[in-house]
Amino acid sequence: GLVTGRSIRGVTAACVYIAAREAKIPRKIEEIGDAFDMISEIEVKELKRTIRLVARNLGTHHITGPDEYFEKFHSDLGLPAYVLGEARETWDGVRDNLSWQGKKPSGIAGVILYYASQNSTSPRTQSEVCAVSGISEVTLRGLLRILKQMIGN
């Protein structure tokens, strides 16, 4: 009865999204929607609903954290390998801070990689990081302010 009244394409996309999340290979819902040609606002909204329904029925409750986005964003930005290590160290130092609650995990991952890249030999611009992480430059600067307060810069 799970598929009744829903498109096969939508249920398949939801299953792919959940499988990726469970395998700790996070993808944005919009990316999955694009792959399944579900690009209109209504189709994306229906995909989100279907993901919740399927996840509830399968009993999957994996919450994606920022650290799961590091490798993908690092690769997309073409950063040197040591920047990924610095990003992980930075995250380990600030992960338990409650200031991150309610913030988008992909945005947190983006700001930590941006911060780590600024201290490297190949810094990336705010717009490059924002394009990869799916946040605005204003959001990036706000998260950067929070991160610097935590670190003490």
Secondary structure, DSSP 8 states (H G I E B T S, - for coil): --STTS-HHHHHHHHHHHHHHHTT----HHHHHHHTT--SHHHHHHHHHHHHHHHHHHT------GGGTHHHHHHHHT--HHHHHHHHHHHHHHTT-GGGTTS-HHHHHHHHHHHHHHTSSS---HHHHHHHHT--HHHHHHHHHHHHHHHT-
